[in-house]
């Protein structure tokens, strides 16, 4: 798939515990072949998952079902919540920028081609899409300032923030030093985990964990 656009959406849902699995179920109930988005970013209304967590939907190589007219040339990113009623959370924004930076770098997408779903209409107005692709949706919502998102991301990219931070979202989220501290605590108290001792040791001495500690 030749990716030219990154499209930002809202789940248009104000309830709790909405995630990629929830949306996958919604879309399957519509008769679709699973979740239409490629990425989902959670908000602070989930009881067991952290605010800002990025979950994977469709593989990047598979056409999405999120922006009629450019599905074959775009990746869809859905932020949980309802953008007509409330803005994305700070954690959602933080990881949205990290994800966008990663995808822009990987697929050589210009920040000008990061659009909200509603901005399909601007593509129609510019003659880049036929009028049949015009949408009445406000997605990702009236509270979401797409110009501000593009400007902020452009500034971040101009500062040339390290790509290793972009490529390791979960490490950025949790703070590397805190993760290392947690691993050391587990090592110190591994004797308390009677039933899970073998699995814990396997984890603590996994090459990726050893490499992480060595980089401290």
N, C-alpha and C positions, 0 to 999 in steps of 0.2 A: 504494500500500500504506500503510495506517494503522499506523505503527510505534509500538508501546506497550512493547516489551521489547527489551533488548539481552542476548543469551545468550552466555556464555563457555564455550568448549569446550577440550579438549586433543586433540591428534592421536592420543594413545595409541600413540606410536611412539618407540622409543629409538634408532633408527638415525640415520645421517648423511644430510645433503643432502635432507631433506624440506622441501618448499615447496608453494606453491599448485598448481604444475603436477603435483607428485606426487599430491596429494589429488584433483585433477581426474581423473587417470588412475584412481585407486582407485574413485572414485564412478561414472565411466563404465563401469568393469568390472562394477559392480553393476546396470547398466542405467539409471542416473540420467542426467539431462540436464546433465552436467557437475558441477563442484564444488558442494556444497550450502551452503558457507559464503559469507558476503559479504566477510569479511576474514580474512587469515592473518598471524600474527606469527611470524617465524622465531626460532630459538634460536641458540646458539653452536656448533651441530654441522653447520654448512654450510661447505663448502670454498671457495665463491666468493661468498657473500652475507653481509652483516653481521648480527650478532646484533641482534635487535630490529626488523629491517626489516619494514615492513607491506606486504603484497601484496594486491591486489584479487582477489576471487572473483566471485560474482554481483553484478550491479548492484543497488543499494539498492532499486530499483523492482520487482525480481523476487522473488517468494516464494522463500525458502530451502528447503533440505531438511536440517534440522539439529536441529529440536526439534518432534517430532510433537505436534500440538495447538495450537501457536502460530506455525507457520511463516508464516502469512498476516499476522501482526502483529508480526514480530520480525526483527532482524538477527542473524546468527550470526558470532561472532568466534572463530577457532580459533588457539590458541597451540601451536606445534610443541613436541613433547616428550611426556612421559607423566606427567601430574599425580599418578598414584598412586605414582610412584617418586621424583620430584624436583620441586621448586618451579620456577616460571617463573624465568628469568634476570632480573637487575636491568634489563637493557636491554629485555627483553620487558615488564616491569612499567612501565617509564618510558613506553614508547610505547603500551602498553595504556591507561594513564591519559590520555594525550594523545588517543588515538582515542576513548575513551569520553566525554571532555569535549566533543570536537567533535560527536559524534553526539547526546549529551544536549542540547546547545545547538541543533543543527540540527533535531531532531525533537521537542524538548520532552519528553524522557523523564526521569522522576524516577529518582534514584539507587536508590530502593527497587525499581525495575523492572529493575535490572541483576541478572541471575540466572545461576547456573551451571546447566548442563543438568540436573543432579540435582535442582535446586530446582523443576523442574516438579511434583514431588510436593507441594511446599508450596502450589502453586496448586490442586492437586487437593484437598488437605486443607482449603483455605479455600473450596472450592466454586466456584472460578473455572474449573475444568476438570473434565471427566468422568473417572471412575475409569479408563476405557480408556486415558487418556494418562499413567498412572503409569509411571515408568521404574525399571528395576533398575540403571541406570548410576550410577557414582560420578563421572562427568565433571562438571567438569574435573579431578577427582582429589582424593584424600584429602589431598594436600599443599597444596591450594589453599584458602585461607581466604576465602570469599566475603564474610563480614561485614567482614573487614579491608579488602577491596577497596572495598566500598561506603563504609566510613567514611573511608578515605584519599581517595577521589575527592570525597566530600562536603566534606572539609576543603580540598582543592585548589580546588573551585568556590567555596567561601566566601571564599577569599583572592582570588578574581576574577583569576586569572592571565591574562595577555594572550591573547586569542583568536588573534592573529596567530601566536603560537607554536604553538598547537594546530592551526591550519589548515595549517601548513607543517612537517609532521613531519620530513621529510628535512633541512630546514635546522636544526631543533632538534637532530637526531641528530649532525650533522657539525660543529656550532658554526660560526656565521656567519663569524666572523673567520678561521677556518682555511680555509673555502671561498674567501673573498676572496683570502687569501694564495696559495692554490693557483692561482687564476685568474691572478693577477699573475705567478706563476712561468711559467705556460704562455705568457703574453704575451711575457715576457722571452726565452723560448727557442723561440718559434714557428718560427724559421728551421731548427730541427733536424728538423722534421716535414715532410720533402720530399713524401711521397705523400699525407699527410693535411692539407697546408697549407690548402687551400681550405676543407675542412670545419671545421678548427680556427678559421680566421678568421671563418667564418660563425657558429660557436658563440660566440666571444669578443665579437662585436659584435651578438649577438642582443639585442633590446630588454630582455628579462628580465635578462640578465647586466649590461647597462649600468645598469639600474635598481638592481640589487643593489649594484654598486660605488658608485653615487651615494648610497646609503643608509648607507654606512660611517661 
